[in-house]
Amino acid sequence: MKKFFLLLVLANYSFADELTYICEGLSHFELVGASGAKEEQQSREYKFENLTLIDLNNIECEKSKTTMTCKSNLLNIRSLNLDLKTLKITDSISGNKGFGHYIENFEGQCQIK
């Protein structure tokens, strides 16, 4: 029985570093120099493995007791903050695409998938 309990605890611990959050919130997208910005309600999925945000460019994150923060300057500038107590997220990205420079911000409320 002790071996089974130990295996169960180890299995739970090994998956503790893989989390997916489903977040509902407001996205604000702006193409710099174009007229107007676009705002819309969105649902986004954020997957983390071993303190890395899994995305086009996997981004290493830092975690404190209350916050997870992910920042990158590779290909675009990105800053993501997740409050681990309230599960509120802010995600800001700016960069260049074929059509010009863009800025996108997302704020929402998350739940663990």
C-alpha beads as a LAMMPS data file, in Angstrom:
LAMMPS data file: protein, C-alpha beads

113 atoms
112 bonds

1 atom types
1 bond types

-500.0 500.0 xlo xhi
-500.0 500.0 ylo yhi
-500.0 500.0 zlo zhi

Masses

1 110.0

Atoms # bond

1 1 1 0.000 0.000 0.000
2 1 1 2.871 2.388 0.784
3 1 1 4.371 1.784 -2.681
4 1 1 1.054 2.570 -4.374
5 1 1 0.671 5.797 -2.384
6 1 1 4.251 6.811 -3.213
7 1 1 3.658 6.168 -6.936
8 1 1 0.447 8.203 -6.804
9 1 1 2.224 11.146 -5.130
10 1 1 5.104 11.002 -7.638
11 1 1 2.692 10.852 -10.583
12 1 1 0.847 13.934 -9.338
13 1 1 4.113 15.774 -8.755
14 1 1 5.415 15.034 -12.267
15 1 1 2.324 16.598 -13.860
16 1 1 2.371 19.635 -11.561
17 1 1 4.690 21.472 -13.987
18 1 1 2.279 21.092 -16.928
19 1 1 -0.697 23.427 -16.735
20 1 1 -3.139 24.792 -19.274
21 1 1 -5.274 27.847 -18.594
22 1 1 -8.398 28.840 -20.509
23 1 1 -8.819 32.609 -20.313
24 1 1 -11.813 34.763 -21.271
25 1 1 -11.304 38.464 -21.757
26 1 1 -10.896 41.523 -23.940
27 1 1 -8.384 41.686 -26.792
28 1 1 -7.239 45.041 -28.171
29 1 1 -5.405 44.897 -31.535
30 1 1 -3.930 47.907 -33.307
31 1 1 -1.978 48.194 -36.521
32 1 1 0.216 51.257 -35.945
33 1 1 -0.514 53.990 -38.467
34 1 1 -3.837 52.501 -39.545
35 1 1 -7.138 54.037 -38.597
36 1 1 -8.739 52.542 -35.534
37 1 1 -8.165 49.594 -33.293
38 1 1 -10.125 46.390 -32.976
39 1 1 -11.481 45.203 -29.639
40 1 1 -13.259 41.930 -29.100
41 1 1 -14.068 39.352 -26.461
42 1 1 -11.885 36.273 -26.879
43 1 1 -11.139 32.935 -25.328
44 1 1 -7.447 32.033 -25.248
45 1 1 -5.558 28.968 -24.144
46 1 1 -2.170 29.278 -22.441
47 1 1 -0.089 26.141 -21.944
48 1 1 2.877 26.033 -19.569
49 1 1 5.418 23.217 -19.240
50 1 1 8.249 23.407 -16.725
51 1 1 7.880 27.196 -16.367
52 1 1 7.883 27.695 -20.145
53 1 1 5.002 29.278 -22.064
54 1 1 4.446 26.959 -25.025
55 1 1 3.971 29.181 -28.077
56 1 1 5.524 29.891 -31.462
57 1 1 8.604 30.943 -29.499
58 1 1 8.649 28.999 -26.260
59 1 1 9.200 31.625 -23.574
60 1 1 10.828 30.899 -20.234
61 1 1 8.905 32.252 -17.268
62 1 1 9.627 33.191 -13.686
63 1 1 7.322 32.195 -10.873
64 1 1 6.880 33.639 -7.413
65 1 1 4.313 32.630 -4.820
66 1 1 1.739 34.962 -6.369
67 1 1 2.738 35.626 -9.997
68 1 1 4.035 33.970 -13.129
69 1 1 5.825 36.357 -15.514
70 1 1 6.996 35.567 -19.051
71 1 1 9.003 38.048 -21.136
72 1 1 10.598 37.774 -24.558
73 1 1 12.282 40.001 -27.123
74 1 1 12.755 37.262 -29.742
75 1 1 10.925 38.105 -33.026
76 1 1 8.483 40.285 -31.082
77 1 1 8.246 41.912 -27.678
78 1 1 6.007 40.017 -25.291
79 1 1 5.147 40.396 -21.638
80 1 1 2.702 38.050 -19.924
81 1 1 1.694 38.244 -16.253
82 1 1 -0.560 35.724 -14.545
83 1 1 -1.725 36.375 -10.987
84 1 1 -1.708 32.878 -9.474
85 1 1 -4.161 33.793 -6.712
86 1 1 -6.874 35.528 -8.754
87 1 1 -5.985 33.876 -12.117
88 1 1 -6.160 37.256 -13.872
89 1 1 -3.897 37.515 -16.904
90 1 1 -2.404 40.363 -18.927
91 1 1 -0.616 39.571 -22.180
92 1 1 1.014 42.247 -24.363
93 1 1 2.669 41.605 -27.730
94 1 1 4.150 44.028 -30.227
95 1 1 6.093 43.269 -33.354
96 1 1 6.186 43.371 -37.115
97 1 1 4.223 41.303 -39.571
98 1 1 4.070 41.601 -43.341
99 1 1 1.523 44.393 -43.033
100 1 1 3.456 46.565 -40.537
101 1 1 3.969 47.095 -36.819
102 1 1 1.204 45.850 -34.512
103 1 1 0.354 46.022 -30.821
104 1 1 -1.947 43.525 -29.158
105 1 1 -3.080 43.481 -25.530
106 1 1 -5.227 40.896 -23.803
107 1 1 -6.684 41.006 -20.291
108 1 1 -8.820 38.253 -18.916
109 1 1 -9.894 35.847 -16.231
110 1 1 -8.548 32.291 -16.386
111 1 1 -9.389 28.872 -15.097
112 1 1 -7.266 25.750 -15.081
113 1 1 -8.217 23.358 -17.840

Bonds

1 1 1 2
2 1 2 3
3 1 3 4
4 1 4 5
5 1 5 6
6 1 6 7
7 1 7 8
8 1 8 9
9 1 9 10
10 1 10 11
11 1 11 12
12 1 12 13
13 1 13 14
14 1 14 15
15 1 15 16
16 1 16 17
17 1 17 18
18 1 18 19
19 1 19 20
20 1 20 21
21 1 21 22
22 1 22 23
23 1 23 24
24 1 24 25
25 1 25 26
26 1 26 27
27 1 27 28
28 1 28 29
29 1 29 30
30 1 30 31
31 1 31 32
32 1 32 33
33 1 33 34
34 1 34 35
35 1 35 36
36 1 36 37
37 1 37 38
38 1 38 39
39 1 39 40
40 1 40 41
41 1 41 42
42 1 42 43
43 1 43 44
44 1 44 45
45 1 45 46
46 1 46 47
47 1 47 48
48 1 48 49
49 1 49 50
50 1 50 51
51 1 51 52
52 1 52 53
53 1 53 54
54 1 54 55
55 1 55 56
56 1 56 57
57 1 57 58
58 1 58 59
59 1 59 60
60 1 60 61
61 1 61 62
62 1 62 63
63 1 63 64
64 1 64 65
65 1 65 66
66 1 66 67
67 1 67 68
68 1 68 69
69 1 69 70
70 1 70 71
71 1 71 72
72 1 72 73
73 1 73 74
74 1 74 75
75 1 75 76
76 1 76 77
77 1 77 78
78 1 78 79
79 1 79 80
80 1 80 81
81 1 81 82
82 1 82 83
83 1 83 84
84 1 84 85
85 1 85 86
86 1 86 87
87 1 87 88
88 1 88 89
89 1 89 90
90 1 90 91
91 1 91 92
92 1 92 93
93 1 93 94
94 1 94 95
95 1 95 96
96 1 96 97
97 1 97 98
98 1 98 99
99 1 99 100
100 1 100 101
101 1 101 102
102 1 102 103
103 1 103 104
104 1 104 105
105 1 105 106
106 1 106 107
107 1 107 108
108 1 108 109
109 1 109 110
110 1 110 111
111 1 111 112
112 1 112 113
